[in-house]
């Protein structure tokens, strides 16, 4: 029995490390906003981890041993997370910048495991409806989106200052990852040729060169090229 308890302890350590590694591979998610799919994946991985920890022989003693070992490892992990910056970077990761000075950093989207549509949804949840209004947007280690609006877009409203502004409206996705969204384009009462003409104004001759393009209600077209800066058509 002593041998089985020792093995249960080793299996607990192994399963804990496996779960940490898998968690980092899968990516960051804000727990309160996980989808049903994310929930199923989490439960499945947790069940597999429990099976690894307990092994073929399930008993209250072995289960308690595994639980104690994993609890100790959690305490140690929390301690190292506080004391060591390098350990914190390995376990928690670092913030990933997705928008800088109104420009989409498309090469960071893969690291953050997020789509343009998801980013736009998160921006709208924070009352940001145009990418060019954002100075910095970053995905934190817990999956939360942190936003710093540009100076002229921060709290004091134009209504308070009696300044008239043009309504920019909600941005409509026109191009995502080099593909035109024809249904969205049709709703804007424009066609593919119009899109190509707008791209040519910025010396873009192939739609596949565009990472993202969106049109707001003021007919302002935001264009972000792949691995390059952003352009605006007014």
Secondary structure, DSSP 8 states (H G I E B T S, - for coil): -HHHHHHHHHHHHHHHHHHHHHHHHH----GGG--HHHHHHHHHHHHHHHHHHHTT---HHHHHHHHHHHHHHHHHHHHHHHH-HHHHHHHH---EEEEETTEE-GGGHHHHT--HHHHHHHHHHTT---GGGEEEEEE-TTS-EEEEE-GGGSSS-TTTTT---------EEEEETTEE-HHHHHHTT--HHHHHHHHHTTT---GGGEEEEEE-TT--EEEEETTS-EEEE-
